[in-house]
Structure formats: structure tokens, C-alpha cells
Amino acid sequence: MGHPTSRFCAVSELEQLTKLCRGLGASEAQAGAMARQMLKRAEQLAVERKISREDAMAHLLQILRHGRAGEVPPGFQPPAAPPPGSK
């Protein structure tokens, strides 16, 4: 991790994300696992896309929000169907 305060911040984020997941109905064990996975994926996305960790986490939280609402997040939309009669 980057600087000495990273561990402290990560614990705080872990607690916040775990609480969020619990609020969405996950058990304590599930919420902890979900939170750890989100933190790990945010790190991966930040590196892959060359974006900040915060932007990566915001992206993941948007996906979570859309999924919770039963919506398909933008960027996950299927391609438009071809007009009838065309192949």
C-alpha cells in the first residue's frame, strides 16, 4: 500500500463498507467478505484504468446502487437490437 496511513484508512473503509453491506441485508460474514472484495477490486480497477482508488470505489458503489435497484448500470447495457427484418 502507498503510505503509512493506508492501513488505518483501509480499516475505516472496511468498517464503512461492511456496515453498508449489512444495511443492504447481508449477514455479518457476507458483509465482511463483500466489503473486502470491493476494496480489492477498487485497487485492481485503479491500476487497470489508471484512475484514483476513490474514483474506482465510486464506480463500484454506483454498480452496487444500480444492482440493488434492479437496474442495469450504464456501460453494462446490451447492444441495441437490429431493426426488424435486417440480418
Phi and psi in degrees as a GROMACS rama.xvg file:
@    title "Ramachandran Plot"
@    xaxis  label "Phi"
@    yaxis  label "Psi"
@TYPE xy
-61.1164  -78.3206  GLY-2
-119.635  170.008  HIS-3
-55.3169  -28.2103  PRO-4
-82.3939  -4.54577  THR-5
-56.3185  -43.9893  SER-6
-62.1314  -43.9813  ARG-7
-62.1781  -45.3772  PHE-8
-64.2436  -40.5816  CYS-9
-63.1776  -39.2558  ALA-10
-63.3356  -45.5462  VAL-11
-61.4433  -44.7358  SER-12
-63.2601  -41.4747  GLU-13
-59.8158  -45.5717  LEU-14
-63.0379  -42.3404  GLU-15
-66.2064  -43.9732  GLN-16
-68.077  -37.0133  LEU-17
-62.1166  -43.7026  THR-18
-62.6011  -41.9642  LYS-19
-59.4602  -47.9575  LEU-20
-65.056  -36.8979  CYS-21
-62.2677  -40.4017  ARG-22
-65.3465  -22.7862  GLY-23
-88.3056  1.99608  LEU-24
105.083  3.06959  GLY-25
-77.1892  148.493  ALA-26
-67.5456  168.274  SER-27
-57.4255  -45.217  GLU-28
-65.6794  -44.6551  ALA-29
-63.1856  -42.9451  GLN-30
-61.9126  -42.1088  ALA-31
-63.8049  -43.2504  GLY-32
-64.9731  -43.5487  ALA-33
-60.8867  -44.8434  MET-34
-62.7924  -45.0304  ALA-35
-62.8066  -39.9382  ARG-36
-65.6644  -39.9308  GLN-37
-63.8169  -41.2785  MET-38
-63.9476  -43.2191  LEU-39
-63.9506  -44.7051  LYS-40
-67.4249  -35.4502  ARG-41
-61.5747  -41.3555  ALA-42
-61.3137  -45.646  GLU-43
-62.4582  -47.0101  GLN-44
-61.6866  -40.1475  LEU-45
-58.9566  -43.1725  ALA-46
-70.4936  -48.9231  VAL-47
-60.1035  -43.0259  GLU-48
-98.4181  -0.943718  ARG-49
54.8051  49.4213  LYS-50
-123.062  169.335  ILE-51
-71.2886  155.909  SER-52
-60.3036  -36.7323  ARG-53
-64.291  -42.405  GLU-54
-65.223  -38.3637  ASP-55
-64.3804  -42.7864  ALA-56
-66.6831  -39.3686  MET-57
-60.0572  -41.0694  ALA-58
-61.3416  -46.4489  HIS-59
-64.57  -38.4725  LEU-60
-67.0241  -34.0562  LEU-61
-64.8732  -42.5601  GLN-62
-61.4907  -43.4624  ILE-63
-61.0573  -45.0204  LEU-64
-60.9089  -46.7325  ARG-65
-63.5603  -44.9303  HIS-66
-61.3526  -42.1315  GLY-67
-61.8511  -33.5519  ARG-68
-84.777  -0.705204  ALA-69
76.1153  22.3655  GLY-70
-104.673  152.937  GLU-71
-88.1547  121.096  VAL-72
-63.0472  149.753  PRO-73
-56.2191  146.96  PRO-74
89.555  -16.4212  GLY-75
-110.773  6.41171  PHE-76
-67.8325  137.951  GLN-77
-69.4004  158.2  PRO-78
-63.7973  152.38  PRO-79
-63.4622  142.677  ALA-80
-70.3988  144.159  ALA-81
-67.7199  152.366  PRO-82
-59.5207  148.918  PRO-83
-55.1331  139.303  PRO-84
88.8656  -10.6649  GLY-85
-100.025  150.334  SER-86
